[in-house]
């Protein structure tokens, strides 16, 4: 039995997008299933394409996307240079989440 003062489980999912291939569909279904069971699950996506209530966009710094494109061409590393992701740790909900799940974070 859960005590009345206990807060719900918090699960933060991180992904490049909230809509696209089967991976995004799988993570959306997982979140919807968790939320149906009372878990506070949220998706933080670099590219937000839907208006789902559980999806939040990554913060962005001015010029960051352009800098990443240049560095991608120079180094060959995709989706690597996004210093704004450090801003996510300033969000109290993320800091207090019980579980962080990083999914499909590749170029």
Secondary structure, DSSP 8 states (H G I E B T S, - for coil): ---TT----EEEEEEEESSSSHHHHHHHHHHHHHHHTT-EEEEEEEE--S--TTEEE----TTHHHHHHHHHHHH--SS---GGGGGGGGSHHHHT-SEEEE-----
